[in-house]
């Protein structure tokens, strides 16, 4: 039984860690972009409703 890992096993672990980290960073980036677009859409929708429905009295 060897006490040390093989070089290829250590490289596989490093690549697995790097790919999971990249996936996590990408997921956070997509989530932040989605929240930004959602807030921007709500902001423009409120602006549009204010301009079209509430600009003159009913």
C-alpha positions in Angstrom: 0.0 0.0 0.0 1.5 3.3 -1.1 1.4 6.3 1.3 1.6 8.9 -1.5 -0.9 9.4 -4.3 0.1 8.8 -7.8 0.9 11.9 -9.9 -2.1 11.3 -12.2 -4.4 10.9 -9.2 -3.2 14.2 -7.8 -3.6 15.9 -11.1 -7.1 14.6 -11.5 -8.0 15.9 -8.0 -6.6 19.3 -8.9 -8.5 19.4 -12.2 -11.7 18.3 -10.4 -11.2 21.1 -7.9 -10.5 23.7 -10.5 -13.5 22.7 -12.7 -15.9 22.8 -9.7 -14.5 26.2 -8.7 -15.0 27.5 -12.3 -18.6 26.1 -12.3 -19.3 27.8 -9.0 -17.9 31.2 -10.2 -19.9 30.9 -13.4 -23.1 30.0 -11.6 -22.7 33.0 -9.3 -22.0 35.3 -12.3 -25.1 34.0 -14.1 -27.2 34.5 -11.0 -26.0 38.1 -10.4 -26.6 38.9 -14.1 -30.1 37.5 -13.9 -31.0 39.5 -10.8 -29.6 42.6 -12.5 -31.7 42.1 -15.6 -34.8 41.3 -13.5 -34.4 44.5 -11.4 -33.7 46.6 -14.5 -36.9 45.1 -16.2 -39.0 45.9 -13.1 -37.6 49.5 -13.0 -38.4 50.1 -16.7 -41.8 48.5 -16.3 -42.7 50.8 -13.4 -41.4 53.8 -15.4 -43.5 52.8 -18.4 -46.6 52.4 -16.3 -46.0 55.7 -14.6 -45.6 57.3 -18.0 -48.6 55.7 -19.8 -51.2 55.1 -17.0 -50.6 57.6 -14.3 -49.4 60.7 -16.2 -52.9 62.1 -16.4 -55.9 61.8 -14.1 -58.4 59.1 -14.7 
